Amino acid sequence: MTSPYAIQVINLTHTYISKKEEIVALKSVSFDVSPSEFVALVGSSGCGKSTLLSLIAGIFPSTHGKILLYGQEVRGPTPLTGYMLQKDGLLEWRTVEQNLTLGLEIQRQATREKIAHARFLLGQMGLSHVLHHFPSQLSGGMRQRVALVRTLAVQPEILLLDEPFSALDIQNKLHLEELLIQVLREHKKTAVLVTHDLEEAIAMADRIIVLGGQPGEIRRTLEVPDEIRSLSPLKARGHALFRPLFEELWREVERP
Ligand SMILES: Nc1ncnc2c1ncn2[C@@H]1O[C@H](COP(=O)(O)OP(=O)(O)OP(=O)(O)O)[C@@H](O)[C@H]1O
């Protein structure tokens, strides 16, 4: 891992090709993410945010350009990244513990140490007591916390989060934001978050990239001031600089 960057997106263009049509989802997108940095991707619906995250996850190849993770070109899914979506994807027939170890089993890394680490993370999320429950016995917020632990259990360097909290009520959402930030800071993980929630982007990220247009291009990058970044997501929302930044971001996202 000699590259100074966790992620380098270089002149990325992606076109979806079907029998009927070609849709250019992204055009000439370039940016870097440093190790331990938290970057949020925001922008109007259809500007290519999820496409970009899927490309970083190596789910399908880009049409042009390339993506490097710690200097290595992405050619498919890699254990360097953990990918979490709005839908928790828990397997209903496996207990919480069995869901947590699934990724480790697939990667043939289900060692006693790593399973113990997954249990520890579950404890950090306040869910030790549901280890032997099935997903159907959990609330939506609990399920999403389990999904987060499952993503973290394989110890990826980079977390790719596609609207992971958007289906949650505000109380659960704020609680999960706090837990996620704690875990990311403690374990020095890099994260890219796609969200429609501009408050969430400001409260959680170090830097916000605004995509826009169709095909999507980078419109602007905003640094979140240190005064906000040093606070927890809940406290950040109460800082005097929060509202002006929200308004600036809102104008940028709404710009035709
Ligand atoms: N599998 C696909 N096949 C064809 N076109 C697609 C596919 N997935 C996405 N698109 C198109 O690519 C463009 C970007 O879609 P994408 O889902 O990446 O945007 P987004 O910014 O994440 O949108 P939203 O905020 O609504 O989730 C859109 O025009 C969409 O219709």
The ligand as an SDF file (V2000), in Angstrom:
LIG
                    3D

 31 33  0  0  0  0  0  0  0  0999 V2000
  -28.6140   -0.8490  -14.6510 N   0  0  0  0  0  0  0  0  0  0  0  0
  -28.8660    0.2490  -15.3630 C   0  0  0  0  0  0  0  0  0  0  0  0
  -29.1450    0.1850  -16.6670 N   0  0  0  0  0  0  0  0  0  0  0  0
  -29.3860    1.3000  -17.4040 C   0  0  0  0  0  0  0  0  0  0  0  0
  -29.3660    2.5470  -16.8910 N   0  0  0  0  0  0  0  0  0  0  0  0
  -29.0990    2.6720  -15.5800 C   0  0  0  0  0  0  0  0  0  0  0  0
  -28.8350    1.5450  -14.7440 C   0  0  0  0  0  0  0  0  0  0  0  0
  -28.5850    1.9840  -13.4830 N   0  0  0  0  0  0  0  0  0  0  0  0
  -28.6920    3.3160  -13.5320 C   0  0  0  0  0  0  0  0  0  0  0  0
  -29.0060    3.7360  -14.7780 N   0  0  0  0  0  0  0  0  0  0  0  0
  -29.1600    5.1220  -15.2470 C   0  0  0  0  0  0  0  0  0  0  0  0
  -27.9430    5.8100  -14.9670 O   0  0  0  0  0  0  0  0  0  0  0  0
  -28.2110    7.1090  -14.4670 C   0  0  0  0  0  0  0  0  0  0  0  0
  -27.5660    7.2770  -13.0900 C   0  0  0  0  0  0  0  0  0  0  0  0
  -28.2190    6.3880  -12.1880 O   0  0  0  0  0  0  0  0  0  0  0  0
  -27.7780    6.2310  -10.6600 P   0  0  0  0  0  0  0  0  0  0  0  0
  -28.6950    5.2450  -10.0200 O   0  0  0  0  0  0  0  0  0  0  0  0
  -26.3450    6.0020  -10.6000 O   0  0  0  0  0  0  0  0  0  0  0  0
  -28.0830    7.7010  -10.1200 O   0  0  0  0  0  0  0  0  0  0  0  0
  -28.2430    8.2320   -8.6190 P   0  0  0  0  0  0  0  0  0  0  0  0
  -27.6370    9.5830   -8.5940 O   0  0  0  0  0  0  0  0  0  0  0  0
  -27.7220    7.2140   -7.6710 O   0  0  0  0  0  0  0  0  0  0  0  0
  -29.8270    8.3160   -8.5020 O   0  0  0  0  0  0  0  0  0  0  0  0
  -30.7550    8.3240   -7.1940 P   0  0  0  0  0  0  0  0  0  0  0  0
  -30.3020    9.4880   -6.3750 O   0  0  0  0  0  0  0  0  0  0  0  0
  -32.1340    8.5150   -7.7400 O   0  0  0  0  0  0  0  0  0  0  0  0
  -30.5690    7.0100   -6.4930 O   0  0  0  0  0  0  0  0  0  0  0  0
  -29.7280    7.2860  -14.4880 C   0  0  0  0  0  0  0  0  0  0  0  0
  -30.0960    7.9230  -15.6950 O   0  0  0  0  0  0  0  0  0  0  0  0
  -30.2440    5.8690  -14.4540 C   0  0  0  0  0  0  0  0  0  0  0  0
  -31.4930    5.7760  -15.1190 O   0  0  0  0  0  0  0  0  0  0  0  0
  1  2  1  0
  2  3  1  0
  2  7  2  0
  3  4  2  0
  4  5  1  0
  5  6  2  0
  6  7  1  0
  6 10  1  0
  7  8  1  0
  8  9  2  0
  9 10  1  0
 10 11  1  0
 11 12  1  0
 11 30  1  0
 12 13  1  0
 13 14  1  0
 13 28  1  0
 14 15  1  0
 15 16  1  0
 16 17  2  0
 16 18  1  0
 16 19  1  0
 19 20  1  0
 20 21  2  0
 20 22  1  0
 20 23  1  0
 23 24  1  0
 24 25  2  0
 24 26  1  0
 24 27  1  0
 28 29  1  0
 28 30  1  0
 30 31  1  0
M  END
$$$$
